[in-house]
Amino acid sequence: MNKILSVIGFAAVMASCNSNPNVKTAETPVVPLDTAGLAQFQAWKAQNELMQMQQFQQSQAAAYQQTAATPQRSTSTATRRRSTSSGGGSSSSTASYPAKKKGWSKAAKGAAIGGAGGAVLGAVINKKNRVAGGVIGGVIGAGVGYGVGRAKDKKDGRY
């Protein structure tokens, strides 16, 4: 049986290897038919991109001429000024906004860790149907982990 399969496999490999393919001569080049109109689409696209580039350059030149003709005014949008008055004096302070915190929130970390731990525990506890136990444990663990992490985020002032 093993010899028959190897002979059939060898014959299939040899049959698929065509040593003398039908090669077209250089005198008659084969030009593929453009059935989808790709060449026409590419020409249209190039023309539109050229027109858009010219319009962009014209608008940039017009904007440059307008800014060169108008005087420059300095504006500051980075800070906001507040003035408060108490009694007879007044004070001025600048308030800046806190930087946006990066990375995972504690709620997200808690949900991920709780979901993974709950899935493992659920699969171990439910020995008759480990998949169902893992799914149920994962959902419950993710919910508990999210709640704990959300409380920590509120305490830290993230939310």
TORDO-645997 format. One record per atom (N, C-alpha, C, O): x, y, z; residue number from 1. Coordinates in pm, 1 decimal. Example, Ala and Ser with C-alpha at 12.3 -4.5 7.8 and 13.67 -1.06 7.14 Angstrom:
BEGIN
{node {1319.0,-569.0,780.0},1} {node {1230.0,-450.0,780.0},1} {node {1320.0,-330.0,780.0},1} {node {1423.6,-331.9,846.5},1} {node {1285.0,-225.0,708.0},2} {node {1367.0,-106.0,714.0},2} {node {1290.0,3.0,787.0},2} {node {1340.9,113.8,803.9},2} 
This chain:
BEGIN
{node {82.6,-118.5,0.0},1} {node {0.0,0.0,0.0},1} {node {86.9,124.5,0.0},1} {node {57.8,221.3,-70.2},1} {node {193.4,121.9,78.8},2} {node {282.5,236.6,89.0},2} {node {351.9,262.2,-45.0},2} {node {370.4,377.3,-84.6},2} {node {391.1,153.0,-115.8},3} {node {458.8,167.3,-244.6},3} {node {364.2,224.1,-350.0},3} {node {404.6,304.0,-434.5},3} {node {239.4,182.4,-344.3},4} {node {142.2,230.8,-442.7},4} {node {119.6,380.8,-425.6},4} {node {115.0,455.1,-523.6},4} {node {105.6,424.9,-300.2},5} {node {84.1,567.8,-274.3},5} {node {205.4,650.5,-315.4},5} {node {189.8,759.9,-369.6},5} {node {325.9,600.0,-290.5},6} {node {444.3,676.1,-329.3},6} {node {457.9,682.4,-481.0},6} {node {501.0,785.0,-533.6},6} {node {422.2,575.2,-553.5},7} {node {428.0,575.3,-700.2},7} {node {324.7,673.4,-755.5},7} {node {354.2,749.3,-847.8},7} {node {205.0,672.1,-699.9},8} {node {100.7,765.0,-746.0},8} {node {141.4,909.2,-717.4},8} {node {120.7,996.9,-801.4},8} {node {198.3,934.7,-601.2},9} {node {244.7,1069.7,-566.8},9} {node {356.1,1115.0,-659.2},9} {node {356.3,1229.7,-704.1},9} {node {451.0,1026.7,-688.5},10} {node {560.8,1060.5,-778.7},10} {node {509.2,1088.8,-919.0},10} {node {556.3,1181.5,-984.9},10} {node {412.8,1009.7,-965.3},11} {node {354.9,1029.4,-1098.3},11} {node {280.7,1162.5,-1104.7},11} {node {286.2,1231.3,-1206.6},11} {node {211.7,1199.4,-997.2},12} {node {138.9,1326.9,-995.3},12} {node {235.4,1444.1,-1000.3},12} {node {209.3,1542.5,-1069.5},12} {node {347.1,1435.2,-927.7},13} {node {446.7,1542.4,-928.8},13} {node {508.9,1554.9,-1067.1},13} {node {527.6,1665.9,-1116.9},13} {node {541.0,1442.5,-1129.3},14} {node {602.9,1447.3,-1261.0},14} {node {505.4,1497.8,-1366.6},14} {node {546.7,1565.9,-1460.4},14} {node {378.3,1466.1,-1353.4},15} {node {279.3,1511.7,-1450.2},15} {node {256.7,1661.7,-1437.8},15} {node {229.2,1728.9,-1537.2},15} {node {268.2,1714.4,-1315.9},16} {node {245.1,1857.7,-1297.5},16} {node {363.7,1940.8,-1343.0},16} {node {348.0,2059.8,-1370.4},16} {node {481.1,1881.9,-1351.7},17} {node {599.3,1953.0,-1399.4},17} {node {602.9,1943.4,-1550.0},17} {node {632.2,1837.2,-1604.9},17} {node {573.9,2051.6,-1616.6},18} {node {571.3,2054.1,-1761.7},18} {node {704.0,2109.4,-1809.9},18} {node {732.1,2227.6,-1790.3},18} {node {786.5,2026.2,-1872.8},19} {node {918.4,2070.4,-1915.0},19} {node {914.8,2146.4,-2046.1},19} {node {1011.3,2216.2,-2077.3},19} {node {808.7,2136.3,-2124.0},20} {node {800.7,2203.5,-2252.0},20} {node {669.5,2281.9,-2259.8},20} {node {575.9,2239.4,-2327.5},20} {node {662.4,2396.7,-2190.4},21} {node {537.8,2472.8,-2194.7},21} {node {521.8,2541.3,-2329.3},21} {node {618.7,2558.9,-2403.1},21} {node {401.1,2579.1,-2360.0},22} {node {375.4,2652.0,-2483.7},22} {node {425.8,2794.5,-2468.1},22} {node {361.5,2877.8,-2404.2},22} {node {542.0,2821.6,-2527.5},23} {node {604.6,2952.3,-2515.1},23} {node {573.0,3032.9,-2638.9},23} {node {592.2,2985.6,-2750.9},23} {node {524.9,3153.9,-2619.6},24} {node {497.3,3242.7,-2731.9},24} {node {629.3,3300.0,-2781.1},24} {node {718.9,3327.1,-2701.2},24} {node {641.3,3317.9,-2907.9},25} {node {763.8,3373.9,-2962.8},25} {node {765.8,3524.0,-2941.0},25} {node {662.9,3584.6,-2911.4},25} {node {883.2,3583.6,-2955.7},26} {node {899.1,3727.4,-2933.1},26} {node {834.9,3808.2,-3044.0},26} {node {813.2,3928.2,-3027.2},26} {node {803.9,3746.2,-3156.8},27} {node {745.3,3817.8,-3269.6},27} {node {600.8,3858.6,-3240.6},27} {node {555.5,3962.9,-3287.8},27} {node {529.4,3779.0,-3164.7},28} {node {389.6,3809.6,-3136.4},28} {node {371.2,3830.1,-2986.6},28} {node {338.8,3735.9,-2914.4},28} {node {391.8,3952.7,-2940.0},29} {node {372.3,3975.7,-2796.1},29} {node {224.1,3968.4,-2760.7},29} {node {137.5,4011.6,-2836.8},29} {node {198.3,3913.6,-2645.0},30} {node {61.4,3899.0,-2598.6},30} {node {27.5,4020.4,-2513.1},30} {node {93.1,4045.6,-2412.0},30} {node {-72.6,4094.1,-2552.5},31} {node {-118.7,4210.1,-2477.9},31} {node {-247.3,4170.2,-2407.6},31} {node {-345.4,4134.3,-2472.8},31} {node {-247.5,4176.3,-2273.9},32} {node {-369.6,4137.3,-2203.6},32} {node {-481.9,4236.5,-2231.5},32} {node {-459.0,4356.9,-2243.2},32} {node {-601.9,4184.5,-2241.7},33} {node {-717.3,4268.7,-2266.1},33} {node {-752.6,4345.5,-2139.4},33} {node {-747.3,4291.7,-2028.8},33} {node {-788.2,4470.3,-2157.3},34} {node {-826.7,4555.4,-2045.0},34} {node {-977.9,4550.1,-2032.3},34} {node {-1048.0,4642.2,-2074.1},34} {node {-1027.5,4441.2,-1974.1},35} {node {-1171.5,4423.1,-1965.2},35} {node {-1234.8,4509.7,-1857.2},35} {node {-1352.5,4544.2,-1867.1},35} {node {-1158.5,4545.1,-1754.3},36} {node {-1215.2,4622.6,-1644.6},36} {node {-1196.4,4772.5,-1665.1},36} {node {-1251.1,4851.1,-1587.8},36} {node {-1121.3,4814.8,-1766.3},37} {node {-1098.2,4957.7,-1789.5},37} {node {-999.1,5016.5,-1691.4},37} {node {-1009.6,5133.8,-1655.6},37} {node {-903.0,4936.7,-1647.3},38} {node {-807.4,4982.7,-1548.2},38} {node {-717.3,5092.6,-1602.0},38} {node {-688.3,5189.1,-1531.4},38} {node {-673.1,5079.1,-1725.0},39} {node {-583.9,5180.2,-1782.5},39} {node {-656.7,5313.3,-1794.7},39} {node {-599.1,5418.4,-1766.7},39} {node {-781.3,5309.5,-1835.9},40} {node {-859.4,5432.0,-1847.6},40} {node {-880.8,5495.4,-1710.1},40} {node {-872.4,5617.4,-1696.1},40} {node {-908.0,5414.4,-1610.2},41} {node {-926.1,5465.8,-1474.7},41} {node {-797.8,5529.3,-1421.8},41} {node {-801.9,5635.9,-1360.5},41} {node {-684.6,5464.4,-1445.4},42} {node {-557.1,5519.0,-1397.7},42} {node {-525.5,5652.5,-1465.2},42} {node {-472.7,5742.9,-1400.5},42} {node {-556.8,5665.9,-1593.4},43} {node {-534.8,5793.4,-1662.4},43} {node {-624.4,5902.0,-1604.2},43} {node {-580.2,6015.1,-1584.0},43} {node {-750.4,5867.9,-1577.3},44} {node {-843.7,5964.7,-1518.6},44} {node {-797.4,6006.9,-1379.3},44} {node {-803.7,6124.8,-1344.4},44} {node {-750.6,5910.0,-1299.7},45} {node {-704.0,5937.6,-1164.1},45} {node {-582.1,6029.4,-1166.3},45} {node {-573.8,6123.3,-1087.1},45} {node {-487.6,6002.9,-1256.5},46} {node {-368.4,6087.7,-1266.0},46} {node {-405.6,6229.7,-1304.9},46} {node {-347.9,6325.4,-1253.1},46} {node {-501.3,6244.4,-1395.6},47} {node {-543.7,6377.6,-1437.6},47} {node {-610.2,6452.2,-1321.0},47} {node {-583.0,6570.3,-1299.8},47} {node {-695.8,6384.6,-1246.3},48} {node {-761.3,6448.6,-1132.0},48} {node {-661.4,6486.4,-1023.4},48} {node {-672.7,6593.4,-963.6},48} {node {-564.7,6400.7,-997.4},49} {node {-463.1,6433.9,-896.6},49} {node {-381.3,6553.9,-938.7},49} {node {-344.4,6636.0,-854.7},49} {node {-352.2,6565.7,-1067.3},50} {node {-278.0,6681.0,-1117.1},50} {node {-359.2,6808.8,-1099.4},50} {node {-305.3,6912.0,-1059.5},50} {node {-490.6,6801.8,-1129.4},51} {node {-575.9,6919.6,-1111.9},51} {node {-586.6,6958.0,-965.0},51} {node {-583.7,7076.5,-932.0},51} {node {-598.9,6859.9,-876.5},52} {node {-607.8,6888.4,-733.8},52} {node {-478.5,6950.9,-682.1},52} {node {-482.8,7041.7,-599.0},52} {node {-364.0,6903.6,-730.2},53} {node {-236.4,6959.3,-688.4},53} {node {-224.0,7104.5,-734.0},53} {node {-174.6,7188.5,-658.8},53} {node {-268.0,7135.1,-855.4},54} {node {-262.6,7272.6,-903.8},54} {node {-354.5,7362.7,-822.5},54} {node {-316.5,7475.3,-790.1},54} {node {-474.2,7316.0,-788.7},55} {node {-566.3,7394.9,-707.2},55} {node {-509.4,7418.2,-567.9},55} {node {-523.8,7527.2,-512.6},55} {node {-445.7,7317.8,-511.4},56} {node {-385.3,7331.6,-379.7},56} {node {-273.7,7435.6,-382.3},56} {node {-264.1,7518.9,-292.1},56} {node {-189.3,7430.9,-485.6},57} {node {-80.4,7527.7,-495.9},57} {node {-134.1,7669.0,-513.4},57} {node {-78.5,7763.7,-457.7},57} {node {-242.0,7684.3,-590.7},58} {node {-301.3,7816.5,-608.5},58} {node {-358.9,7868.5,-477.1},58} {node {-343.5,7986.5,-445.6},58} {node {-424.5,7782.6,-400.6},59} {node {-482.0,7827.0,-273.4},59} {node {-371.8,7861.1,-173.2},59} {node {-386.3,7955.2,-95.1},59} {node {-262.7,7786.1,-174.9},60} {node {-150.7,7816.6,-85.6},60} {node {-87.3,7950.0,-122.3},60} {node {-50.5,8027.5,-34.1},60} {node {-74.4,7977.4,-251.5},61} {node {-16.9,8104.7,-295.1},61} {node {-107.2,8220.7,-255.3},61} {node {-58.2,8325.2,-212.4},61} {node {-239.7,8203.5,-269.1},62} {node {-333.5,8308.3,-229.8},62} {node {-329.5,8330.8,-78.8},62} {node {-333.2,8445.1,-33.2},62} {node {-322.0,8224.2,-1.9},63} {node {-315.6,8237.3,143.4},63} {node {-185.9,8306.1,185.9},63} {node {-186.2,8386.1,279.5},63} {node {-77.4,8276.3,119.2},64} {node {50.8,8339.7,151.1},64} {node {45.4,8488.0,120.9},64} {node {98.9,8568.7,197.0},64} {node {-18.9,8525.6,10.3},65} {node {-29.9,8667.1,-24.2},65} {node {-116.6,8740.5,76.7},65} {node {-88.1,8855.6,109.7},65} {node {-222.4,8675.9,126.7},66} {node {-308.6,8739.6,225.6},66} {node {-235.8,8757.7,358.1},66} {node {-250.1,8862.2,421.6},66} {node {-157.8,8658.5,401.4},67} {node {-87.2,8670.8,528.3},67} {node {27.1,8770.0,519.0},67} {node {61.8,8832.9,618.9},67} {node {85.7,8785.6,402.8},68} {node {194.0,8882.3,387.1},68} {node {138.6,9023.8,390.0},68} {node {208.7,9115.6,432.6},68} {node {14.1,9044.5,345.7},69} {node {-44.8,9177.7,340.7},69} {node {-102.1,9220.2,475.4},69} {node {-105.0,9339.9,504.0},69} {node {-148.1,9126.8,560.0},70} {node {-209.4,9162.3,687.8},70} {node {-104.9,9160.4,798.2},70} {node {-13.7,9077.8,795.1},70} {node {-116.7,9251.5,897.3},71} {node {-20.7,9251.4,1008.4},71} {node {-43.7,9131.9,1099.5},71} {node {-155.8,9082.5,1111.5},71} {node {61.5,9086.6,1162.5},72} {node {56.1,8970.9,1251.5},72} {node {9.8,9013.8,1390.2},72} {node {55.4,9115.3,1442.8},72} {node {-80.7,8936.3,1449.1},73} {node {-123.8,8957.7,1586.5},73} {node {-83.1,8837.4,1668.1},73} {node {-93.1,8723.6,1622.4},73} {node {-37.4,8862.9,1788.4},74} {node {2.7,8751.1,1873.3},74} {node {-115.7,8707.2,1957.5},74} {node {-184.2,8789.2,2018.7},74} {node {-138.7,8577.0,1959.7},75} {node {-245.8,8521.6,2041.8},75} {node {-188.6,8406.2,2121.3},75} {node {-100.0,8334.2,2075.4},75} {node {-240.7,8390.4,2240.1},76} {node {-196.8,8281.5,2325.4},76} {node {-318.6,8199.9,2364.2},76} {node {-411.4,8251.2,2426.8},76} {node {-318.3,8072.3,2326.8},77} {node {-430.7,7985.2,2360.7},77} {node {-388.9,7873.5,2454.6},77} {node {-470.4,7787.2,2487.2},77} {node {-263.5,7873.1,2498.7},78} {node {-215.8,7763.9,2582.3},78} {node {-268.1,7773.7,2725.2},78} {node {-295.1,7671.2,2787.8},78} {node {-282.5,7893.2,2776.7},79} {node {-328.2,7908.9,2914.6},79} {node {-450.4,7998.9,2916.7},79} {node {-473.2,8076.9,2824.2},79} {node {-528.1,7987.5,3022.3},80} {node {-645.1,8070.3,3040.7},80} {node {-623.5,8154.7,3166.0},80} {node {-581.0,8103.0,3269.3},80} {node {-651.8,8279.8,3157.4},81} {node {-632.0,8368.8,3271.4},81} {node {-762.1,8383.0,3349.6},81} {node {-870.6,8397.6,3293.2},81} {node {-747.0,8378.1,3480.6},82} {node {-859.9,8401.9,3570.1},82} {node {-822.4,8515.1,3662.8},82} {node {-710.6,8521.0,3714.0},82} {node {-913.9,8602.0,3683.2},83} {node {-888.4,8707.2,3781.5},83} {node {-998.5,8701.5,3885.7},83} {node {-1117.3,8696.8,3853.9},83} {node {-956.6,8702.0,4008.0},84} {node {-1052.8,8698.8,4117.6},84} {node {-1026.6,8819.6,4205.0},84} {node {-912.8,8863.3,4221.9},84} {node {-1130.9,8870.6,4258.2},85} {node {-1114.0,8984.3,4348.3},85} {node {-1171.9,8947.5,4483.5},85} {node {-1282.4,8894.3,4494.3},85} {node {-1094.7,8977.0,4584.8},86} {node {-1142.2,8953.3,4720.1},86} {node {-1114.2,9080.4,4800.0},86} {node {-999.4,9120.2,4819.4},86} {node {-1219.9,9140.9,4844.2},87} {node {-1203.9,9264.1,4921.2},87} {node {-1158.4,9377.7,4830.7},87} {node {-1222.1,9407.2,4729.6},87} {node {-1048.6,9440.7,4867.8},88} {node {-1001.1,9556.8,4793.0},88} {node {-897.4,9520.6,4688.7},88} {node {-872.8,9601.5,4599.2},88} {node {-834.7,9403.7,4694.7},89} {node {-728.0,9370.9,4600.1},89} {node {-774.0,9268.3,4498.5},89} {node {-876.0,9201.9,4517.1},89} {node {-699.2,9256.2,4392.7},90} {node {-730.6,9155.4,4291.8},90} {node {-603.5,9076.9,4260.5},90} {node {-492.6,9129.8,4268.0},90} {node {-621.5,8952.5,4225.9},91} {node {-507.0,8869.4,4191.2},91} {node {-534.6,8801.2,4057.8},91} {node {-650.1,8780.0,4020.9},91} {node {-429.9,8767.4,3987.0},92} {node {-442.2,8703.3,3856.8},92} {node {-359.0,8575.6,3858.9},92} {node {-246.8,8574.9,3909.6},92} {node {-413.9,8468.3,3804.0},93} {node {-340.1,8342.8,3799.2},93} {node {-365.5,8275.8,3665.5},93} {node {-467.7,8300.3,3601.4},93} {node {-274.1,8192.8,3624.2},94} {node {-292.7,8117.9,3499.9},94} {node {-322.6,7973.5,3534.9},94} {node {-255.4,7913.5,3618.8},94} {node {-423.1,7918.6,3470.5},95} {node {-461.6,7779.3,3494.6},95} {node {-429.9,7699.0,3369.6},95} {node {-473.1,7735.1,3260.2},95} {node {-356.0,7592.3,3384.4},96} {node {-328.6,7504.9,3270.3},96} {node {-400.7,7373.9,3292.5},96} {node {-423.1,7332.5,3406.2},96} {node {-436.7,7309.7,3184.7},97} {node {-510.9,7185.2,3192.6},97} {node {-414.3,7069.9,3217.0},97} {node {-302.4,7071.7,3165.8},97} {node {-455.7,6969.6,3294.7},98} {node {-365.4,6856.4,3319.8},98} {node {-345.1,6774.2,3192.3},98} {node {-433.0,6766.7,3106.5},98} {node {-229.1,6713.9,3182.5},99} {node {-198.1,6631.6,3066.5},99} {node {-286.1,6506.8,3066.8},99} {node {-318.7,6453.0,3172.6},99} {node {-323.7,6461.8,2948.6},100} {node {-406.6,6343.0,2937.3},100} {node {-324.6,6220.9,2977.8},100} {node {-211.9,6202.2,2931.8},100} {node {-382.2,6139.1,3063.6},101} {node {-309.9,6022.1,3112.2},101} {node {-306.0,5915.2,3003.8},101} {node {-404.4,5892.7,2933.3},101} {node {-192.1,5850.3,2991.8},102} {node {-173.6,5748.7,2889.5},102} {node {-174.7,5610.3,2953.6},102} {node {-159.9,5596.2,3075.0},102} {node {-192.2,5510.6,2871.1},103} {node {-186.9,5373.0,2919.5},103} {node {-322.9,5321.2,2960.5},103} {node {-424.9,5388.5,2945.6},103} {node {-321.7,5200.6,3012.1},104} {node {-444.0,5135.2,3054.7},104} {node {-493.4,5196.0,3184.8},104} {node {-413.6,5229.3,3272.4},104} {node {-624.1,5210.3,3197.6},105} {node {-679.6,5253.1,3324.6},105} {node {-679.7,5133.4,3419.4},105} {node {-665.5,5018.4,3377.9},105} {node {-695.8,5163.5,3544.8},106} {node {-699.1,5054.4,3642.9},106} {node {-823.6,4969.1,3624.6},106} {node {-822.3,4849.9,3655.2},106} {node {-931.2,5029.5,3574.9},107} {node {-1052.6,4952.8,3548.5},107} {node {-1028.3,4851.0,3436.8},107} {node {-1073.8,4737.0,3445.8},107} {node {-957.5,4891.4,3332.9},108} {node {-928.9,4799.5,3222.8},108} {node {-834.1,4688.7,3267.3},108} {node {-852.3,4572.4,3231.4},108} {node {-734.1,4725.2,3344.8},109} {node {-641.8,4623.7,3395.5},109} {node {-715.1,4525.0,3485.8},109} {node {-692.9,4404.2,3477.2},109} {node {-801.7,4576.3,3571.6},110} {node {-877.1,4489.8,3661.5},110} {node {-968.9,4395.8,3585.8},110} {node {-982.0,4278.9,3622.1},110} {node {-1032.9,4446.3,3480.3},111} {node {-1122.2,4361.4,3401.6},111} {node {-1043.5,4251.6,3330.5},111} {node {-1088.7,4137.1,3325.4},111} {node {-927.1,4284.6,3276.0},112} {node {-846.9,4184.8,3204.7},112} {node {-795.0,4077.6,3300.7},112} {node {-804.6,3958.1,3272.8},112} {node {-740.9,4121.3,3412.3},113} {node {-685.7,4025.8,3508.9},113} {node {-797.6,3942.1,3571.4},113} {node {-784.2,3820.7,3586.2},113} {node {-906.6,4007.2,3607.3},114} {node {-1019.6,3934.8,3665.9},114} {node {-1081.2,3836.5,3568.3},114} {node {-1119.2,3726.1,3607.2},114} {node {-1091.5,3875.3,3441.4},115} {node {-1148.0,3784.9,3341.1},115} {node {-1061.6,3661.4,3321.3},115} {node {-1112.9,3549.9,3312.3},115} {node {-929.5,3681.5,3314.6},116} {node {-839.1,3567.8,3295.9},116} {node {-841.6,3475.8,3417.8},116} {node {-850.8,3353.8,3404.1},116} {node {-833.4,3534.2,3535.4},117} {node {-835.4,3453.6,3657.6},117} {node {-967.3,3382.6,3676.2},117} {node {-970.2,3266.1,3715.8},117} {node {-1077.0,3451.5,3648.0},118} {node {-1209.0,3390.6,3661.2},118} {node {-1229.4,3276.2,3563.2},118} {node {-1293.2,3176.2,3596.1},118} {node {-1174.5,3291.1,3441.2},119} {node {-1188.4,3182.7,3342.9},119} {node {-1113.6,3058.2,3387.6},119} {node {-1162.7,2946.2,3373.3},119} {node {-994.5,3079.0,3441.8},120} {node {-916.7,2963.6,3490.1},120} {node {-988.4,2896.4,3606.9},120} {node {-1004.9,2774.5,3608.7},120} {node {-1030.7,2976.6,3704.0},121} {node {-1099.2,2918.6,3819.2},121} {node {-1229.9,2851.4,3779.7},121} {node {-1262.8,2744.7,3831.6},121} {node {-1304.3,2912.3,3688.9},122} {node {-1430.3,2852.6,3645.1},122} {node {-1409.5,2719.7,3575.4},122} {node {-1488.8,2627.3,3593.2},122} {node {-1302.4,2708.8,3495.3},123} {node {-1273.8,2582.9,3426.5},123} {node {-1229.8,2475.4,3525.5},123} {node {-1262.0,2357.9,3508.4},123} {node {-1156.2,2515.8,3628.9},124} {node {-1110.6,2418.5,3728.2},124} {node {-1226.2,2371.7,3815.5},124} {node {-1235.5,2253.3,3848.2},124} {node {-1313.2,2462.7,3852.9},125} {node {-1422.7,2428.0,3942.9},125} {node {-1527.5,2340.8,3873.0},125} {node {-1572.7,2241.3,3929.7},125} {node {-1565.8,2376.7,3751.9},126} {node {-1669.2,2301.4,3680.7},126} {node {-1601.2,2192.6,3596.8},126} {node {-1559.1,2217.4,3483.8},126} {node {-1591.3,2073.7,3652.7},127} {node {-1518.6,1965.5,3585.7},127} {node {-1604.2,1894.1,3480.6},127} {node {-1549.5,1828.3,3392.1},127} {node {-1735.3,1905.6,3488.4},128} {node {-1820.2,1838.8,3390.3},128} {node {-1817.8,1912.3,3256.2},128} {node {-1813.1,1849.0,3150.7},128} {node {-1821.0,2043.6,3260.0},129} {node {-1820.6,2123.0,3136.8},129} {node {-1723.7,2240.1,3157.3},129} {node {-1763.3,2347.2,3203.2},129} {node {-1599.6,2218.8,3123.5},130} {node {-1495.3,2318.7,3151.1},130} {node {-1512.5,2446.5,3068.6},130} {node {-1480.6,2555.1,3117.0},130} {node {-1561.3,2435.7,2947.5},131} {node {-1578.9,2553.9,2863.0},131} {node {-1684.0,2647.2,2922.7},131} {node {-1661.8,2767.9,2933.2},131} {node {-1797.3,2591.8,2961.2},132} {node {-1903.1,2673.2,3020.3},132} {node {-1855.3,2735.1,3151.7},132} {node {-1882.8,2851.7,3179.7},132} {node {-1783.7,2656.4,3231.8},133} {node {-1730.6,2709.9,3357.1},133} {node {-1630.6,2821.7,3333.0},133} {node {-1628.7,2920.8,3406.0},133} {node {-1547.5,2805.7,3230.7},134} {node {-1450.3,2910.0,3198.2},134} {node {-1516.8,3037.9,3151.5},134} {node {-1475.3,3147.5,3189.3},134} {node {-1619.4,3024.4,3069.8},135} {node {-1690.4,3142.9,3020.4},135} {node {-1761.2,3214.5,3134.0},135} {node {-1749.2,3336.3,3147.6},135} {node {-1833.3,3142.0,3213.9},136} {node {-1905.9,3203.9,3325.4},136} {node {-1808.2,3265.3,3425.0},136} {node {-1829.3,3377.5,3470.9},136} {node {-1702.6,3193.8,3458.6},137} {node {-1603.4,3248.1,3550.8},137} {node {-1532.2,3370.2,3494.1},137} {node {-1501.6,3464.1,3567.6},137} {node {-1506.0,3369.4,3364.6},138} {node {-1441.9,3484.6,3302.1},138} {node {-1528.1,3609.0,3306.2},138} {node {-1478.8,3718.6,3333.2},138} {node {-1657.1,3592.6,3279.5},139} {node {-1749.4,3706.5,3283.0},139} {node {-1762.0,3761.4,3424.5},139} {node {-1757.3,3882.6,3445.5},139} {node {-1777.5,3673.8,3519.2},140} {node {-1790.9,3719.6,3658.2},140} {node {-1660.8,3784.5,3705.1},140} {node {-1663.6,3889.9,3768.5},140} {node {-1548.0,3723.0,3674.7},141} {node {-1418.8,3779.6,3714.9},141} {node {-1391.4,3913.9,3650.6},141} {node {-1336.9,4003.5,3715.0},141} {node {-1428.6,3929.2,3523.4},142} {node {-1408.2,4057.3,3456.0},142} {node {-1494.7,4165.6,3519.4},142} {node {-1450.3,4279.3,3535.5},142} {node {-1616.8,4131.1,3554.9},143} {node {-1704.4,4229.6,3618.7},143} {node {-1652.3,4274.0,3753.8},143} {node {-1652.7,4393.1,3785.0},143} {node {-1607.4,4178.8,3834.2},144} {node {-1554.1,4212.3,3967.0},144} {node {-1424.6,4292.8,3952.0},144} {node {-1404.4,4391.5,4022.8},144} {node {-1338.1,4251.6,3861.4},145} {node {-1212.5,4323.0,3840.3},145} {node {-1234.7,4464.7,3790.9},145} {node {-1163.8,4556.8,3831.5},145} {node {-1334.0,4482.6,3702.3},146} {node {-1365.8,4616.9,3654.8},146} {node {-1415.4,4704.8,3768.6},146} {node {-1376.7,4821.2,3779.4},146} {node {-1500.4,4649.4,3852.8},147} {node {-1552.8,4728.2,3965.7},147} {node {-1443.3,4772.5,4060.4},147} {node {-1443.3,4887.0,4105.6},147} {node {-1350.0,4683.8,4091.1},148} {node {-1239.4,4718.8,4180.5},148} {node {-1149.1,4823.5,4115.0},148} {node {-1108.6,4920.1,4179.7},148} {node {-1117.7,4804.1,3986.8},149} {node {-1032.5,4900.0,3917.0},149} {node {-1097.8,5035.5,3900.5},149} {node {-1030.9,5138.4,3909.7},149} {node {-1227.8,5036.5,3876.1},150} {node {-1300.4,5163.7,3861.7},150} {node {-1298.1,5242.4,3992.7},150} {node {-1284.7,5364.8,3992.0},150} {node {-1311.0,5172.2,4103.8},151} {node {-1304.6,5239.6,4233.3},151} {node {-1167.2,5300.7,4254.7},151} {node {-1156.7,5411.2,4307.9},151} {node {-1061.8,5231.1,4214.4},152} {node {-926.8,5285.7,4228.0},152} {node {-904.7,5404.7,4136.9},152} {node {-836.4,5499.9,4174.6},152} {node {-962.4,5400.3,4015.3},153} {node {-951.9,5513.3,3924.2},153} {node {-1022.5,5635.9,3979.5},153} {node {-971.0,5747.2,3967.9},153} {node {-1138.8,5617.5,4039.2},154} {node {-1211.2,5731.2,4099.4},154} {node {-1131.3,5789.9,4215.1},154} {node {-1127.4,5911.5,4233.8},154} {node {-1068.5,5703.2,4291.5},155} {node {-988.3,5748.3,4405.7},155} {node {-868.6,5830.2,4358.0},155} {node {-832.2,5929.7,4420.6},155} {node {-806.8,5788.0,4245.9},156} {node {-690.4,5859.6,4192.0},156} {node {-730.4,5982.5,4112.2},156} {node {-644.4,6064.8,4080.9},156} {node {-856.8,5997.9,4078.4},157} {node {-901.8,6114.5,4003.9},157} {node {-893.9,6098.3,3853.4},157} {node {-892.1,6198.2,3781.5},157} {node {-889.3,5977.5,3804.4},158} {node {-883.2,5958.3,3660.2},158} {node {-1019.7,5982.3,3596.2},158} {node {-1027.6,6030.6,3483.2},158} {node {-1125.8,5949.2,3666.8},159} {node {-1260.1,5971.1,3612.2},159} {node {-1330.0,6077.3,3690.9},159} {node {-1444.6,6110.9,3661.1},159} 
